[in-house]
C-alpha cells in the first residue's frame, strides 16, 4: 500500500503545481480581456477558471481515491478518480454551451489592441504549452487518468489561446465579428474536449468490460488443468483492471492442485494483460 500512497502523493504535487500556474494564467487572461473588451479572451479566461476548479476538485478526489479498500468500498476508492473526470467533462460541456450563447447574443463592441496585452497572452501560451507537456509526461509515468484529463484540458488552453490571440488582433483592426467567431470556436473546442473525457469516464462508471472476454477465455483455457471457463467478468477500477472468473477443473483434483491451477491462471493473465486483481472461483467439471 505504501507504493500507492507514494504515487498519489506525486499526483497531488503535480496538481498543486499546475493549480498555481493556472491561477496566474487566469489572472493574466482576465486582465487582458477586461482591458481590451475581447469576449474571446474573456471566454478563454473562463476556460482557465475551469482548470482551477478542476485542480481543487482533483486534489481532494486523488486524496480520497488513495485510501485503502474498506467495508463499504471493497474494490477500493479508485473509481472516485473516474468520477472526477466525469464531473470535469460535465462542467466543460455546460461551459461550452454558455460561452456559445453569450457569443451569439452579444452585440458588436469595440475591441482594443494593446502591446502589453499581446505579450501577456503570448506568455500565457508559453506557460500552457510547457505545463501540458510536463503534466502529460507525469501522467504517463504515474498512469493517472486524472492527470491525463488535466493535461488534455491544459493543452486545449494552449490551442484555444492561439486562436484567441489571432482573432483578437484581427478583430481589433475593425472586424469585431471575428472576435465572436473565435469565441464560438473556443466553445466548440471545449465541447469536443468534454466529449473525449466522457468517452474515457463512462465505460468505467457503467462497468463496461475492461478486457475482451474472448481473449481472456483463450488465455485461461491454455493453462494446463483448466477444463472450461464458465464466466468472465472484467471492470475498470480507476486506471486498473479487475477480472472475475469461474473456472472448472477435474472433479477429483486435490485442493492443493486446484489452487496451483488458479495461481497459474493469475500468472497467465498478469503476463498477457498486466492484470493483478484477479478473483477465481474453482468448480468441479461435470
Buried (B, 14 or more C-beta within 10 A) or exposed (E): EEEBEEBBEBBBEBBEBBBEBBBBBBEBBBBBBEBBBBBBBBBBBBBBBBBBBBBEBBBEBBBBBBBEEEEEEEEBBBBBBBBBBBBBBBBBBBBBBBBBEBBEEEEEEEBEBEEEBBEBBEEBBEBBBEBBEBBBEBBEEBEBBBBBBBBBBBBBBBBBBBBBBEBBBBBBEEEBEBBBBBBBBBBBBBBEBBBBBBEBBBBBBEEEBBBEBEEBBEBBBEBEBBBBBEEBBBBBBBBBBBBBBBBBBBEEBEEEEBEBBBEBBBEBBBEBBEBEBBEBEBBEBE
